[in-house]
Structure formats: C-alpha cells, structure tokens
Amino acid sequence: MTHLGLIVLAVCANVVLNLALRETSRNMDISSLAAGAFSLLLSPWMWLALFSGFVLIGAFMGAIRYYSLSITYVAITASAMVALTLVGMLLHGEHVSLARFLGLALIVAGLILTLRAA
C-alpha cells in the first residue's frame, strides 16, 4: 500500500474510532464500576473502537516506516480533524460557524503547505 493509501486508511480509522467512542460513552452504564465494565464488554461500539484503533496504529506505523514522522502525523491528524467536522455536520447536524469554517480552511491550507514543503 502506498504512503497516501496508509494515510487515508489511518484517517478513516481515526474518524470511525472517534465516532465509536462517542457512541460507547453515550450508551455506557455508569451506575457502578462493575456495570460500566460489563457495558463496555457488551458494547459493539467499543469493539468497533478497539478494531479501529488497531487499524489506525497499524496504518500509522506503516506510513512512518517509509516517510517522515512529522509529516505523516500532521497529515493524519489534520485530515481527521476536518473529516470529523464534516461527519459531525452530516450525521449529527452540528453547526459550523464562520469562525470554525475559517479555522478548518486554515488547517487545510497549512496541511497543503506542509506537504508541498516536504
């Protein structure tokens, strides 16, 4: 798999991981420690989060094996941040203010500049 392919895989895994953790936390029984542990074990969202975490780590390790750690980390983190915002807008109806939109645009511009400088 190419470096770009590994980055895309890591970004997707990062988005799924964060969404699954959000759903896990919403459905978790926090009435006691035992109930919380039991609800985690039975939660399909938690298992999806664990799987996504393993995919994220594997793709990240594969990408940094062949390319700069700093560039790869920035590419994955910035892309996941933008992707999570878009997913939040589409799936959860989150509002994105003009200031937030401009901030995301700056992140994308910074990512492009960083990748071109590499």
C-alpha positions in Angstrom: 0.0 0.0 0.0 1.3 3.5 -0.8 2.1 6.1 1.8 -1.0 8.1 0.7 -3.1 5.0 1.0 -1.9 4.3 4.5 -2.7 7.9 5.5 -6.2 7.7 4.1 -6.7 4.4 5.9 -5.4 5.9 9.2 -7.7 9.0 8.7 -10.8 6.8 8.2 -9.9 4.6 11.1 -9.4 7.7 13.3 -12.8 9.0 12.3 -14.5 5.6 13.0 -12.6 5.3 16.3 -13.8 8.7 17.5 -17.4 8.1 16.4 -17.5 4.7 18.0 -16.1 6.1 21.3 -18.7 8.8 21.3 -21.5 6.2 20.9 -19.8 3.9 23.5 -19.8 6.8 26.0 -23.5 7.6 25.3 -24.6 4.0 25.9 -22.3 3.2 28.9 -23.9 2.3 32.2 -22.0 4.3 34.8 -24.1 3.3 37.8 -21.1 1.4 39.2 -17.7 0.3 38.2 -18.8 -3.3 37.5 -21.8 -2.1 35.5 -19.5 0.2 33.5 -17.0 -2.6 32.8 -19.8 -5.0 31.8 -21.5 -2.5 29.5 -18.1 -1.9 27.8 -17.6 -5.6 27.2 -21.0 -6.0 25.7 -20.9 -2.8 23.6 -20.5 -3.4 19.8 -19.4 0.3 19.6 -16.5 -0.4 22.0 -15.4 -3.4 19.9 -15.6 -1.3 16.8 -13.5 1.4 18.5 -10.8 -1.2 19.5 -10.7 -2.6 16.0 -10.4 0.9 14.5 -7.7 1.8 17.0 -5.7 -1.2 15.9 -6.2 -0.3 12.2 -5.1 3.3 13.0 -2.0 2.2 14.7 -1.1 -0.3 12.0 -1.6 2.2 9.2 0.3 4.9 11.1 3.2 2.6 11.7 3.2 1.5 8.1 3.2 5.1 6.9 6.0 6.3 9.2 8.1 3.4 8.2 8.6 4.9 4.8 8.0 8.6 5.4 8.7 11.4 7.8 7.0 11.0 11.2 6.3 14.7 11.5 4.7 15.0 8.0 2.7 11.8 8.4 1.4 12.8 11.9 0.3 16.2 10.7 -1.4 14.7 7.6 -3.4 12.2 9.6 -4.3 14.5 12.5 -5.3 17.5 10.4 -7.2 15.4 7.9 -9.1 13.6 10.6 -10.0 16.8 12.3 -11.5 18.2 9.1 -13.2 14.8 8.4 -14.7 14.6 11.9 -16.2 18.1 11.5 -17.8 17.2 8.2 -19.1 13.9 9.6 -20.5 15.8 12.6 -22.3 18.2 10.3 -23.7 15.5 8.1 -24.6 12.8 10.7 -25.3 14.9 13.8 -26.4 18.2 12.5 -23.6 20.1 14.2 -23.5 23.8 13.3 -20.2 25.1 11.9 -19.8 28.9 12.5 -17.9 31.1 10.1 -15.0 31.3 12.5 -14.8 27.5 12.7 -15.1 27.1 9.0 -12.2 29.6 8.5 -10.2 27.7 11.1 -10.7 24.5 9.2 -9.8 26.2 6.0 -6.5 27.4 7.6 -5.8 23.8 8.7 -6.3 22.6 5.2 -4.1 25.4 3.8 -1.4 24.6 6.4 -1.6 20.9 5.5 -1.1 21.7 1.8 1.8 24.0 2.6 3.4 21.4 4.9 3.1 18.6 2.3 4.4 20.7 -0.5 7.4 21.7 1.6 8.3 18.1 2.4 
